[in-house]
Amino acid sequence: MGMYALRASSVLYMGNQVTCPCCNHQFSSFASYGYVKRPNVLCRWCLSLERHRGLWLFLHQCTDVLQRNIKLLHFAPEHQLQELFKSKPNIDYLSADLDMPTAMVQMDITNITLPDNSFDVIICNHVLEHVPDDHKAMSELYRVLKPGGWAILQTPMSAQPLTIEDLTITDPRERERLFGQDDHVRTYGADKKDRLEKAGFTVELNKFLFLLPNETIQRYALSREDIWIAHKQL
């Protein structure tokens, strides 16, 4: 179901049990979504998911990116966040993606055609699990980040210590079975931190979503997960 069809049906779910912080609409529940359907996750108005709403709250409550003058690079731009960043006169904003038509420029994350030390902040949310050469992508993100800058690099995670990947697997059903989605090439484990450090980053696992009270988690239908912040030291 597309955005406009979902919006048209949202009248059937009027209520105030859940709220989307990205669009401020309220419903009796969010819609189900995912390869394995997760109930109460998809905003019926702006199509935000748990990860979008969690990042939205983090950016507003825990950072100054919406106030200070910065240059921000946004890969695979989620439209909720892209509209937010575009609306802020303090942000010199660029969105990029290899295929996404709503991105401002077409760009390969493993070959970022921009100068070294260009950006104060990078947002790269659920991208690296799609990229065969993730070390090259991480190295490119590190290169274009300014010293003292930071990047949010979210991916699906498993509880395993080691990342599961096999680039020889191309069958969509087998990828879905192993990696959770047919266009994923890996599922990251705890050694994602080691991979980011190999590219030069200092890694912070921010616990913001774990510290929120249960009523906030339920109100916004969030998932408790680490926010992966990769810093480029001065």
NUROZA-771711 format. One record per residue: y, z negated, x negated of N, C-alpha, C in turn; residue in one letter; residue number from 0. Coordinates in steps of 0.1 Angstrom, whole numbers, plus 2048, in hexadecimal, padded with zeros to 3 digits. Layout:
// NUROZA-771711
ATOM   n_c2   n_c3   n_c1   ca_c2   ca_c3   ca_c1   c_c2   c_c3   c_c1   koltor   doba
ATOM      Y      Z      X       Y       Z       X      Y      Z      X        a    NUM
...
***
This chain:
// NUROZA-771711
ATOM   n_c2   n_c3   n_c1   ca_c2   ca_c3   ca_c1   c_c2   c_c3   c_c1   koltor   doba
ATOM    7F4    800    7F7     800     800     800    80C    800    7F7        m      0
ATOM    816    809    7FA     822     80A     7F2    82C    800    7F6        g      1
ATOM    837    800    7EE     842     7F6     7F1    847    7F6    7FF        m      2
ATOM    84A    802    803     851     803     811    847    800    81C        y      3
ATOM    83A    804    81A     830     800     825    82E    7F1    825        a      4
ATOM    82E    7EB    819     82C     7DD     818    838    7D5    81E        l      5
ATOM    844    7DB    81B     850     7D5     821    850    7D6    830        r      6
ATOM    84C    7E1    835     84B     7E3     844    841    7D9    84A        a      7
ATOM    837    7D6    843     82D     7CD     849    830    7BE    847        s      8
ATOM    83B    7BC    83F     83E     7AE     83B    843    7A6    847        s      9
ATOM    847    7AD    852     84C     7A5     85E    840    79D    864        v     10
ATOM    834    7A2    861     828     79B     867    825    78E    85F        l     11
ATOM    82C    78C    854     82A     780     84B    837    778    849        y     12
ATOM    83F    778    853     84B     770     853    848    761    852        m     13
ATOM    84F    75A    849     84C     74C     848    854    747    83C        g     14
ATOM    851    73A    838     858     735     82C    84E    72D    823        n     15
ATOM    842    731    824     838     72A     81B    839    72E    80D        q     16
ATOM    83D    73B    80A     83E     740     7FC    84C    747    7FB        v     17
ATOM    851    746    7EF     85E     74C     7EC    85D    754    7E0        t     18
ATOM    863    760    7E0     864     768     7D3    871    766    7CD        c     19
ATOM    872    760    7C1     87F     75E     7BA    885    76B    7B6        p     20
ATOM    87E    776    7B5     883     782     7B0    88C    789    7BB        c     21
ATOM    888    788    7C8     88F     78E     7D3    894    785    7DD        c     22
ATOM    890    778    7DC     893     76D     7E5    88E    76F    7F4        n     23
ATOM    884    777    7F5     87D     778     802    872    76E    804        h     24
ATOM    871    76A    811     867     75F     814    85C    765    81D        q     25
ATOM    850    760    81C     845     764     824    83C    759    827        f     26
ATOM    833    75B    831     828     751     833    81E    752    828        s     27
ATOM    81C    75E    821     814     75F     815    818    76C    80F        s     28
ATOM    815    76D    802     816     77A     7FB    809    782    7FE        f     29
ATOM    809    78F    7FA     7FE     798     7FD    7F3    796    7F1        a     30
ATOM    7E7    79A    7F4     7DD     79A     7EA    7DF    7A7    7E1        s     31
ATOM    7DA    7A5    7D5     7DB     7B0     7CB    7D2    7AF    7C0        y     32
ATOM    7CE    7BA    7B9     7C6     7BA     7AD    7B9    7C1    7AF        g     33
ATOM    7B3    7C5    7A3     7A6     7CB     7A3    79C    7C2    7AA        y     34
ATOM    79C    7B6    7A6     795     7AB     7AE    7A1    7A4    7B6        v     35
ATOM    7A0    7A6    7C3     7AC     7A2     7CB    7AF    793    7CA        k     36
ATOM    7BB    790    7C6     7C0     783     7C5    7C9    780    7D1        r     37
ATOM    7C6    776    7D9     7CE     773     7E5    7DC    76E    7E1        p     38
ATOM    7E6    771    7EA     7F3     76A     7E9    7FA    76C    7DB        n     39
ATOM    7FB    779    7D7     801     77B     7CA    80C    786    7CA        v     40
ATOM    80B    790    7D3     814     79B     7D2    820    799    7DC        l     41
ATOM    82C    799    7D7     838     797     7E0    838    7A3    7EA        c     42
ATOM    83A    7A1    7F6     83A     7AB     800    847    7B3    801        r     43
ATOM    851    7AF    7F9     85E     7B6     7F9    860    7BD    7EC        w     44
ATOM    85F    7B6    7E0     862     7BC     7D4    856    7BF    7CB        c     45
ATOM    84A    7BC    7D0     83E     7BE     7C9    83C    7B6    7BC        l     46
ATOM    843    7AB    7BB     841     7A2     7AF    833    79C    7B0        s     47
ATOM    82D    799    7A4     821     792     7A3    824    784    79C        l     48
ATOM    819    77C    79A     81B     76F     795    822    770    787        e     49
ATOM    81F    779    77F     825     77A     771    833    77E    772        r     50
ATOM    837    786    77C     845     78A     77D    84E    77E    781        h     51
ATOM    849    777    78B     850     76B     790    851    760    786        r     52
ATOM    846    75E    77F     846     754     774    850    757    769        g     53
ATOM    851    764    765     85A     768     75B    868    767    760        l     54
ATOM    86A    76B    76C     878     76A     772    87D    75C    771        w     55
ATOM    875    752    775     879     744     775    87B    740    767        l     56
ATOM    873    744    75E     874     740     750    881    745    74A        f     57
ATOM    884    752    74C     891     758     747    89D    751    74C        l     58
ATOM    89D    74D    759     8A8     746     75F    8A9    738    75B        h     59
ATOM    89E    731    75A     89F     722     757    89E    71E    749        q     60
ATOM    898    727    740     895     722     733    89C    72B    728        c     61
ATOM    8A3    735    72B     8A9     73D     721    8B8    740    725        t     62
ATOM    8BF    745    71B     8CD     749     71D    8CF    758    71D        d     63
ATOM    8C4    760    720     8C6     76E     71F    8CF    774    72A        v     64
ATOM    8D0    76D    735     8D9     772     73F    8E7    76E    73E        l     65
ATOM    8EA    766    733     8F8     762     731    8FE    768    724        q     66
ATOM    8F7    767    719     8FD     76B     70C    8FC    77A    70A        r     67
ATOM    904    780    701     904     78E     6FE    8F8    791    6F5        n     68
ATOM    8EF    79A    6FA     8E3     79D     6F3    8DF    7AC    6F5        i     69
ATOM    8D7    7B1    6EC     8D0     7BE     6EE    8C2    7BB    6F1        k     70
ATOM    8BD    7C1    6FC     8B0     7BE     701    8A8    7CB    703        l     71
ATOM    89C    7CB    6FE     892     7D6     6FF    887    7D2    709        l     72
ATOM    884    7DA    712     87B     7D6     71D    870    7E2    71E        h     73
ATOM    864    7DF    71A     859     7E9     71B    852    7E7    728        f     74
ATOM    84E    7F3    72E     847     7F4     73B    84F    7EC    745        a     75
ATOM    85B    7EF    748     865     7E7     74F    860    7E4    75E        p     76
ATOM    85E    7D7    761     85C     7D3     76F    869    7D5    776        e     77
ATOM    869    7DB    782     876     7DF     788    87E    7D2    78C        h     78
ATOM    877    7C7    78F     87F     7BB     792    887    7B6    786        q     79
ATOM    881    7B6    77B     888     7B2     76F    892    7BD    76A        l     80
ATOM    88E    7C9    76B     897     7D4     767    8A4    7D3    76F        q     81
ATOM    8A3    7D1    77C     8B0     7D1     784    8B8    7C4    780        e     82
ATOM    8B1    7B9    77D     8B8     7AD     779    8C0    7B0    76C        l     83
ATOM    8B9    7B5    762     8BF     7B7     755    8CB    7C1    756        f     84
ATOM    8C9    7CC    75D     8D3     7D6     75F    8E0    7D0    765        k     85
ATOM    8DE    7C6    76E     8E9     7C0     775    8F2    7B7    76D        s     86
ATOM    8ED    7B4    761     8F4     7AA     759    8FD    7B1    74E        k     87
ATOM    90A    7AF    74F     913     7B6     745    911    7B1    737        p     88
ATOM    90B    7A5    735     90A     7A0     728    8FE    7A6    720        n     89
ATOM    8F5    7AE    728     8E9     7B3     722    8EA    7C2    71F        i     90
ATOM    8E9    7C5    712     8E8     7D3     70E    8D9    7D7    70F        d     91
ATOM    8D6    7DE    71A     8C8     7DF     71F    8C2    7ED    71D        y     92
ATOM    8B5    7ED    718     8AE     7F9     717    8A0    7F7    71B        l     93
ATOM    89B    7FF    724     88D     7FE     728    886    80B    723        s     94
ATOM    879    809    720     871     814     71A    863    813    71E        a     95
ATOM    85C    81F    71F     84E     820     722    84A    82E    71F        d     96
ATOM    83D    82F    71C     837     83C     719    836    845    725        l     97
ATOM    833    83F    731     831     848     73D    839    844    749        d     98
ATOM    83E    837    749     845     832     755    852    839    758        m     99
ATOM    853    840    764     85F     848     767    86B    83F    769        p    100
ATOM    86A    832    76C     876     82A     76E    87B    824    761        t    101
ATOM    874    826    756     87A     822     749    885    82B    745        a    102
ATOM    88F    825    73E     89B     82D     73A    898    837    72F        m    103
ATOM    88E    834    726     88A     83E     71C    87B    83E    71B        v    104
ATOM    876    84A    717     867     84B     715    865    848    706        q    105
ATOM    85C    83E    704     85A     839     6F6    84C    834    6F5        m    106
ATOM    846    836    6E9     839     831     6E6    83B    824    6DF        d    107
ATOM    834    819    6E4     836     80C     6DE    831    80B    6D0        i    108
ATOM    828    814    6CC     823     814     6BE    82B    81D    6B5        t    109
ATOM    836    823    6BB     83F     82B     6B3    84D    82A    6B9        n    110
ATOM    853    81E    6B8     860     81C     6BE    86B    823    6B6        i    111
ATOM    871    82D    6BC     87B     835     6B4    889    82F    6B5        t    112
ATOM    88A    823    6B0     897     81B     6AF    898    814    6A2        l    113
ATOM    8A4    811    69E     8A5     80A     690    89F    7FC    690        p    114
ATOM    89D    7F8    683     899     7EA     681    8A3    7E1    686        d    115
ATOM    89F    7D5    68A     8A8     7CA     68D    8B2    7CD    698        n    116
ATOM    8AD    7D3    6A3     8B6     7D9     6AD    8B8    7CF    6B9        s    117
ATOM    8AF    7C7    6BC     8AF     7C0     6C9    8AE    7B1    6C7        f    118
ATOM    8B5    7A9    6D0     8B4     79B     6D0    8A8    796    6D7        d    119
ATOM    8A4    79D    6E2     899     799     6EB    891    7A5    6EE        v    120
ATOM    884    7A4    6EF     87B     7AE     6F4    872    7A8    6FF        i    121
ATOM    871    7AF    70A     868     7AC     714    85D    7B6    715        i    122
ATOM    850    7B2    713     845     7BB     713    83A    7B4    71A        c    123
ATOM    839    7B6    727     831     7AE     730    825    7B6    735        n    124
ATOM    818    7B2    730     80C     7B9     734    80C    7C8    730        h    125
ATOM    80E    7CA    723     80F     7D7     71D    804    7D8    712        v    126
ATOM    803    7CE    709     7FB     7D0     6FD    7EC    7D1    700        l    127
ATOM    7E8    7CC    70B     7D9     7CE     70F    7D6    7DD    712        e    128
ATOM    7E0    7E5    713     7DE     7F4     716    7DE    7FC    709        h    129
ATOM    7E3    7F6    6FE     7E6     7FD     6F2    7DA    7FD    6E8        v    130
ATOM    7D4    808    6E4     7C9     808     6DB    7CD    801    6CD        p    131
ATOM    7D8    805    6C7     7DC     7FF     6BB    7E7    7F5    6BD        d    132
ATOM    7E2    7E9    6C1     7EC     7DE     6C5    7F3    7D9    6B9        d    133
ATOM    7EC    7D9    6AD     7F3     7D4     6A1    7FF    7DD    69E        h    134
ATOM    7FE    7EA    69F     809     7F3     69D    814    7F0    6A7        k    135
ATOM    811    7EE    6B4     81B     7EA     6BE    822    7DD    6BB        a    136
ATOM    81A    7D3    6B7     820     7C6     6B3    829    7C8    6A7        m    137
ATOM    825    7D0    69D     82D     7D2     691    83A    7D9    695        s    138
ATOM    83A    7E2    69E     846     7EA     6A2    84F    7E0    6AA        e    139
ATOM    84A    7D8    6B2     852     7CF     6BA    859    7C5    6B0        l    140
ATOM    851    7C0    6A6     857     7B7     69C    862    7BF    694        y    141
ATOM    860    7CB    691     86A     7D3     689    877    7D4    690        r    142
ATOM    877    7D7    69D     884     7DA     6A4    88A    7CD    6A9        v    143
ATOM    883    7C1    6A8     889     7B5     6AC    892    7B0    6A1        l    144
ATOM    89E    7AA    6A5     8A7     7A5     69B    8A1    797    695        k    145
ATOM    8A4    794    689     8A1     787     684    8A8    77C    68D        p    146
ATOM    8A0    772    691     8A5     768     69A    8A2    76C    6A9        g    147
ATOM    89D    778    6AB     89A     77D     6B9    88C    779    6BD        g    148
ATOM    889    77B    6C9     87C     778     6CF    878    782    6D9        w    149
ATOM    86B    782    6DB     865     78B     6E4    85B    784    6ED        a    150
ATOM    85B    787    6FA     850     782     703    846    78D    704        i    151
ATOM    839    789    700     82E     792     6FF    822    78D    707        l    152
ATOM    823    78E    714     819     78A     71D    80D    794    71D        q    153
ATOM    801    78F    71F     7F5     798     721    7EB    790    729        t    154
ATOM    7E2    796    730     7D7     78E     735    7D0    787    72A        p    155
ATOM    7CB    77B    72D     7C4     773     723    7B6    76E    728        m    156
ATOM    7AD    76C    71F     7A1     766     722    7A1    758    71B        s    157
ATOM    797    750    71E     796     743     718    78E    743    70B        a    158
ATOM    78A    74F    707     782     751     6FB    78A    750    6EF        q    159
ATOM    784    74C    6E3     78C     74B     6D7    78F    759    6D1        p    160
ATOM    787    763    6D4     789     770     6CE    78C    77B    6D9        l    161
ATOM    794    784    6D5     797     78F     6DE    78B    798    6DF        t    162
ATOM    789    79D    6EB     77E     7A6     6EE    783    7B4    6EF        i    163
ATOM    77E    7BD    6E6     783     7CB     6E7    778    7D4    6E1        e    164
ATOM    778    7E0    6E5     770     7EA     6E0    776    7F8    6E4        d    165
ATOM    77D    7FE    6DA     785     80A     6DD    77C    816    6E0        l    166
ATOM    76F    815    6DD     766     820     6E0    762    820    6EF        t    167
ATOM    765    816    6F6     762     815     705    76D    81D    70C        i    168
ATOM    76A    828    713     773     82F     71A    770    830    729        t    169
ATOM    764    82C    72D     760     82D     73B    768    823    743        d    170
ATOM    76F    828    74D     778     81F     755    770    813    75B        p    171
ATOM    764    815    760     75D     809     766    759    7FF    75C        r    172
ATOM    756    803    750     752     7FA     745    75E    7F3    740        e    173
ATOM    769    7FA    73F     776     7F3     73B    77A    7E9    746        r    174
ATOM    778    7EC    752     77C     7E2     75D    773    7D6    75C        e    175
ATOM    766    7D8    759     75C     7CD     758    760    7C4    74C        r    176
ATOM    763    7CA    741     765     7C3     735    773    7BD    734        l    177
ATOM    77D    7C5    738     78B     7C2     735    793    7BF    742        f    178
ATOM    78D    7C0    74D     794     7BC     75A    79B    7C7    760        g    179
ATOM    79D    7D3    75A     7A4     7DE     75F    7A1    7EB    758        q    180
ATOM    7A0    7F6    75F     79A     802     759    7A4    809    74E        d    181
ATOM    7B0    804    74E     7B9     80A     744    7BD    7FF    739        d    182
ATOM    7B5    7F4    738     7B6     7EB     72E    7AC    7EE    723        h    183
ATOM    7B0    7EB    716     7A7     7EE     70B    7A2    7E1    704        v    184
ATOM    7A7    7D5    709     7A3     7C8     703    7A7    7BD    70D        r    185
ATOM    7A1    7B2    70B     7A5     7A5     711    7A7    79B    705        t    186
ATOM    7B4    796    705     7B8     78E     6FA    7B2    780    6FB        y    187
ATOM    7AE    77A    6F0     7AA     76C     6EE    7B4    765    6E7        g    188
ATOM    7B1    759    6E2     7BA     750     6DB    7BF    756    6CE        a    189
ATOM    7B7    760    6C9     7BC     766     6BC    7C7    770    6BE        d    190
ATOM    7CC    772    6CA     7D8     77A     6CC    7E3    774    6C3        k    191
ATOM    7E4    767    6C2     7EE     760     6B9    7EC    766    6AB        k    192
ATOM    7E0    767    6A6     7DE     76C     698    7E3    77A    697        d    193
ATOM    7E0    782    6A1     7E5     790     6A1    7F4    791    6A0        r    194
ATOM    7FB    789    6A8     809     789     6A8    80F    784    69A        l    195
ATOM    809    77A    695     80D     775     688    80B    77F    67D        e    196
ATOM    800    787    67E     7FD     791     674    808    79C    674        k    197
ATOM    80F    79E    680     81A     7A7     681    827    7A1    67C        a    198
ATOM    827    794    679     833     78E     674    839    783    67C        g    199
ATOM    835    782    689     83B     779     693    837    76B    690        f    200
ATOM    840    762    694     83D     754     696    83B    752    6A5        t    201
ATOM    82F    74C    6A9     82B     74C     6B7    82D    73F    6BE        v    202
ATOM    833    73F    6C9     835     733     6D2    82E    735    6DF        e    203
ATOM    825    72B    6E3     81F     72C     6F0    827    722    6F9        l    204
ATOM    830    728    701     839     71F     709    832    71B    715        n    205
ATOM    833    70E    718     82B     707     723    833    706    730        k    206
ATOM    83E    70E    732     847     70D     73D    83F    70D    74B        f    207
ATOM    836    716    74C     82E     717     759    825    70C    75B        l    208
ATOM    820    705    751     817     6FA     752    81F    6ED    756        f    209
ATOM    82C    6ED    753     834     6E1     756    83B    6E1    764        l    210
ATOM    83A    6EC    76B     840     6ED     778    838    6E4    782        l    211
ATOM    83E    6DE    78B     837     6D6     795    82E    6DF    79E        p    212
ATOM    824    6D9    7A4     81A     6E1     7AC    822    6E8    7B8        n    213
ATOM    82C    6E1    7BE     832     6E7     7C9    83A    6F3    7C5        e    214
ATOM    83F    6F4    7B9     846     700     7B4    83C    70B    7B2        t    215
ATOM    830    708    7AC     826     712     7AA    821    718    7B7        i    216
ATOM    820    70F    7C1     81C     714     7CF    827    71C    7D6        q    217
ATOM    833    717    7D5     83E     71E     7DB    840    72C    7D6        r    218
ATOM    83F    72E    7C9     841     73B     7C4    834    743    7C1        y    219
ATOM    829    73C    7C3     81B     742     7C1    81A    747    7B2        a    220
ATOM    81B    73D    7A9     81B     740     79B    80D    73D    795        l    221
ATOM    80B    742    789     7FF     73F     781    804    736    776        s    222
ATOM    7FC    72C    772     7FF     724     766    7F9    72B    75A        r    223
ATOM    802    730    752     7FE     737     746    808    735    73B        e    224
ATOM    804    736    72E     80D     735     723    816    742    724        d    225
ATOM    823    73F    720     82C     74A     71E    82C    74D    70E        i    226
ATOM    828    759    70A     827     75C     6FC    834    761    6F7        w    227
ATOM    83A    759    6EF     847     75C     6E9    845    75E    6DA        i    228
ATOM    848    76A    6D5     847     76E     6C7    855    76F    6C1        a    229
ATOM    857    766    6B7     864     765     6B0    864    76D    6A3        h    230
ATOM    86F    773    6A0     872     779     693    87B    76F    68B        k    231
ATOM    876    769    681     87E     75E     67B    88A    764    673        q    232
ATOM    894    75C    672     8A0     760     66B    89D    762    65C        l    233
***
